Amino acid sequence: MKNKKFETQAIRAQLERSENNEHSVPLYLTSSFVFDTADEMRAAFNDESDDFIYSRYTNPNTQEFVNKMCLLEGAEAGVASASGMAAIYTTFMALLKSGDHIVSCSSVFGATHAIFTKYFPKLNISHSYFNTKHPNEIEKLIKPETKFIYLETPTNPAIELIDLEFVSAIAKKHKLLLIVDNCFATPYLQTPIKFGADLVIHSATKYIDGQGRVLGGVVVGKKELINEIYLFGRLTGPSLSPFNAWGLSKSLETLAVRMDRHCENALYIAEALEKNSALENVSYPFLKSHPYYTIAKKQMKAGGGIITITVKGGYEAAKKFLDKLQMIKISPNLGDTRTIATHPASSTHCKLSEEERVSVGILPGLIRVSIGLEHKEDILNDILQALK
């Protein structure tokens, strides 16, 4: 399968058929698995065989989903989890110890920021943020106790980009790990491992599922690192359900087609809104006016399905805009077939101080729009009528 194109890999990479010779992989809704002999069970528990043991550890459906994600990201191994945040937290806890330090881009998901600022201090784990606009700051922040560099690119929600090749060179120079949240881009648009990342994390709830149905997360990367993450997850139990794994694996079969449409619609709408007098700014990576356009073209196949618009008049104007939307719904989710609008300052990033939000580009009038698969003119017309 390694020599096949992305679309073929996403569809054809699956578990071997059972004795029933099914065409579509069945659901394995079982909590545990049986052994013919006591020695077979002993071998499984002592890692002498690949036999399935217990669905908290792994399950045929979970394994198929992980195998596909590894193939699509170009990774050696992977582990699935119950959600994107479970994937992030499990990765951190498996690799960090008391006294360690993290360097991270300042523009991260609100829940990730809360882990850094509220919970890691209790464990004597510290962090330093660098401004996405100034990646040259990274080296100045590195300490003897720094363990890894953590990035989102594109960032949530400001749609800023970070040069993966540049940061990877810094990480290698200082013998640090590079961990990348690739949720916004998906492996179809961007593969951070090719640019030097050691681990790649996804909230599979977003574009991987793509239809707002299930929660899931996954981490892929170097085998020795994944083994540590797997062992921590196996002990603590943030496991992905077989049903959700089955759904996510099936969703990967249409990821390429969906992302093509998301990107086509998003670019069309971003270009149409760029000169709108009701807006202070429109941000989308493949707009030529985007400050990170060159980086986007270098490391992404297309610009993704997220645009941000900043409505003139601040929060009150943004609230009026959201309330006037007719087809587009207000939701904190993204990556859905349906177009979704979110006001990050009052929802997903409301726990940040106003100063912290402004520093990462989350202005009071900023709206994150996850462009769906509806007809692009219908999406645009709904946005335009709400801006009037």
BELDATA-V838285 format. One record per residue. N is the residue number from 1. PSI is psi in degrees with one decimal (999 if undefined). Layout:
n->{N | N}
psi->{PSI | PSI}
This chain:
n->{1 | 2 | 3 | 4 | 5 | 6 | 7 | 8 | 9 | 10 | 11 | 12 | 13 | 14 | 15 | 16 | 17 | 18 | 19 | 20 | 21 | 22 | 23 | 24 | 25 | 26 | 27 | 28 | 29 | 30 | 31 | 32 | 33 | 34 | 35 | 36 | 37 | 38 | 39 | 40 | 41 | 42 | 43 | 44 | 45 | 46 | 47 | 48 | 49 | 50 | 51 | 52 | 53 | 54 | 55 | 56 | 57 | 58 | 59 | 60 | 61 | 62 | 63 | 64 | 65 | 66 | 67 | 68 | 69 | 70 | 71 | 72 | 73 | 74 | 75 | 76 | 77 | 78 | 79 | 80 | 81 | 82 | 83 | 84 | 85 | 86 | 87 | 88 | 89 | 90 | 91 | 92 | 93 | 94 | 95 | 96 | 97 | 98 | 99 | 100 | 101 | 102 | 103 | 104 | 105 | 106 | 107 | 108 | 109 | 110 | 111 | 112 | 113 | 114 | 115 | 116 | 117 | 118 | 119 | 120 | 121 | 122 | 123 | 124 | 125 | 126 | 127 | 128 | 129 | 130 | 131 | 132 | 133 | 134 | 135 | 136 | 137 | 138 | 139 | 140 | 141 | 142 | 143 | 144 | 145 | 146 | 147 | 148 | 149 | 150 | 151 | 152 | 153 | 154 | 155 | 156 | 157 | 158 | 159 | 160 | 161 | 162 | 163 | 164 | 165 | 166 | 167 | 168 | 169 | 170 | 171 | 172 | 173 | 174 | 175 | 176 | 177 | 178 | 179 | 180 | 181 | 182 | 183 | 184 | 185 | 186 | 187 | 188 | 189 | 190 | 191 | 192 | 193 | 194 | 195 | 196 | 197 | 198 | 199 | 200 | 201 | 202 | 203 | 204 | 205 | 206 | 207 | 208 | 209 | 210 | 211 | 212 | 213 | 214 | 215 | 216 | 217 | 218 | 219 | 220 | 221 | 222 | 223 | 224 | 225 | 226 | 227 | 228 | 229 | 230 | 231 | 232 | 233 | 234 | 235 | 236 | 237 | 238 | 239 | 240 | 241 | 242 | 243 | 244 | 245 | 246 | 247 | 248 | 249 | 250 | 251 | 252 | 253 | 254 | 255 | 256 | 257 | 258 | 259 | 260 | 261 | 262 | 263 | 264 | 265 | 266 | 267 | 268 | 269 | 270 | 271 | 272 | 273 | 274 | 275 | 276 | 277 | 278 | 279 | 280 | 281 | 282 | 283 | 284 | 285 | 286 | 287 | 288 | 289 | 290 | 291 | 292 | 293 | 294 | 295 | 296 | 297 | 298 | 299 | 300 | 301 | 302 | 303 | 304 | 305 | 306 | 307 | 308 | 309 | 310 | 311 | 312 | 313 | 314 | 315 | 316 | 317 | 318 | 319 | 320 | 321 | 322 | 323 | 324 | 325 | 326 | 327 | 328 | 329 | 330 | 331 | 332 | 333 | 334 | 335 | 336 | 337 | 338 | 339 | 340 | 341 | 342 | 343 | 344 | 345 | 346 | 347 | 348 | 349 | 350 | 351 | 352 | 353 | 354 | 355 | 356 | 357 | 358 | 359 | 360 | 361 | 362 | 363 | 364 | 365 | 366 | 367 | 368 | 369 | 370 | 371 | 372 | 373 | 374 | 375 | 376 | 377 | 378 | 379 | 380 | 381 | 382 | 383 | 384 | 385 | 386 | 387 | 388}
psi->{-19.7 | -23.8 | -1.9 | 160.3 | 163.2 | -50.3 | -40.1 | -43.0 | -43.3 | -26.7 | -41.9 | -18.9 | 107.1 | 169.9 | 155.5 | 149.6 | 150.4 | -174.3 | -14.9 | -8.3 | 41.9 | 153.2 | -43.2 | 137.5 | 129.5 | 167.3 | 136.4 | 77.8 | 76.5 | 142.9 | -29.5 | 176.4 | 153.5 | 162.7 | 147.2 | -27.6 | 160.7 | -34.3 | -34.3 | -41.1 | -42.6 | -43.4 | -39.7 | -44.5 | -21.3 | 19.0 | 31.0 | -3.3 | 167.2 | 16.6 | 143.5 | 142.5 | -54.4 | 137.8 | -10.6 | -28.6 | -60.2 | 171.8 | 151.3 | -40.0 | -43.7 | -41.9 | -39.7 | -43.3 | -46.3 | -44.6 | -42.3 | -45.4 | -38.5 | -43.5 | -44.5 | -31.1 | -9.3 | 38.1 | 157.6 | -35.3 | 170.9 | 169.0 | 138.6 | 160.9 | 173.6 | -22.5 | 171.9 | -41.9 | -32.1 | -38.1 | -43.2 | -50.5 | -41.0 | -40.9 | -48.0 | -49.2 | -29.9 | -29.7 | -15.2 | 155.9 | 168.1 | 132.3 | -12.5 | 163.7 | 144.8 | 140.7 | 126.7 | 151.6 | 145.8 | -24.2 | 90.3 | 165.4 | 144.6 | -39.7 | -35.3 | -42.0 | -40.1 | -38.0 | -45.5 | -44.2 | -28.7 | -39.7 | -36.3 | -34.2 | -31.2 | -24.9 | 8.2 | 37.9 | 125.5 | 166.6 | 158.8 | 132.8 | 140.0 | 146.4 | 129.0 | -30.7 | -14.7 | 69.2 | -15.9 | -15.8 | -20.2 | -50.7 | -33.5 | -22.4 | -13.5 | 132.4 | 168.6 | -30.3 | 4.2 | 132.6 | -41.8 | 165.6 | 132.4 | 132.0 | 150.2 | 133.6 | 120.6 | 152.4 | 158.5 | 119.8 | 4.5 | -7.1 | 44.7 | 154.1 | 151.5 | 134.1 | 105.3 | -38.8 | -40.5 | -48.2 | -36.1 | -38.7 | -39.4 | -45.2 | -45.1 | -38.9 | -39.1 | 8.5 | 45.7 | 157.6 | 149.6 | 119.2 | 129.2 | 127.5 | 112.5 | 23.3 | -45.9 | -32.2 | -35.3 | 159.4 | -14.9 | -34.4 | -22.6 | 133.5 | 91.7 | -28.2 | -34.1 | -22.9 | 7.5 | 3.0 | 145.3 | -34.8 | 145.4 | 131.7 | 143.0 | 139.4 | 100.9 | -11.6 | -28.1 | -114.1 | -28.8 | -48.2 | -56.5 | -0.7 | 16.9 | 35.7 | -48.5 | 161.7 | 149.4 | 157.4 | 162.5 | 144.1 | 132.4 | 156.8 | -145.0 | 138.8 | -42.8 | -31.9 | -42.9 | -35.8 | -40.9 | -41.7 | -41.0 | -45.0 | -40.4 | -44.3 | -35.5 | -36.1 | -35.7 | -19.2 | 24.3 | 54.8 | 149.4 | 133.9 | 147.6 | -39.0 | -46.8 | -38.8 | -42.5 | -45.4 | -41.4 | -38.6 | -40.7 | -38.0 | -32.0 | -25.0 | -24.3 | 8.0 | -47.1 | -44.9 | -42.1 | -44.4 | -36.3 | -44.3 | -42.7 | -47.7 | -41.8 | -47.3 | -43.3 | -43.2 | -41.9 | -45.4 | -40.3 | -42.9 | -38.8 | -30.3 | -11.2 | -33.9 | 13.2 | 129.6 | -15.7 | -5.7 | 140.0 | -32.3 | 147.9 | 128.3 | 126.9 | 129.5 | -32.1 | 11.5 | 134.8 | -21.4 | -9.3 | 132.7 | -19.4 | 23.7 | -43.7 | -42.6 | -41.4 | -45.6 | -29.6 | -42.5 | 0.1 | 143.7 | -35.2 | 177.8 | -2.8 | -175.9 | 10.6 | 130.4 | 155.3 | 143.0 | 140.7 | 111.6 | 134.9 | 135.6 | 3.5 | -149.7 | -43.2 | -42.1 | -39.5 | -41.2 | -42.3 | -40.6 | -48.7 | -41.6 | -21.6 | -10.2 | 141.8 | -56.3 | -44.1 | 134.1 | 154.2 | 121.9 | 151.2 | -5.1 | 174.2 | 169.3 | 16.5 | 162.7 | -28.7 | 142.9 | 135.4 | 138.7 | 141.9 | 141.8 | 95.0 | -39.1 | -30.1 | 3.1 | -91.7 | -27.5 | 26.1 | -19.8 | -13.6 | 150.9 | 161.5 | -38.7 | -40.7 | -41.0 | -47.3 | -36.6 | -24.5 | 18.0 | 12.3 | 89.2 | 161.0 | -29.4 | 5.7 | 130.8 | 128.5 | 124.7 | 116.2 | 105.9 | 126.5 | -158.8 | 7.2 | 172.9 | 135.0 | -32.5 | -34.6 | -40.7 | -47.9 | -43.8 | -35.6 | -39.9 | -43.6 | -42.8 | -31.6 | -22.0 | -17.6 | 999}
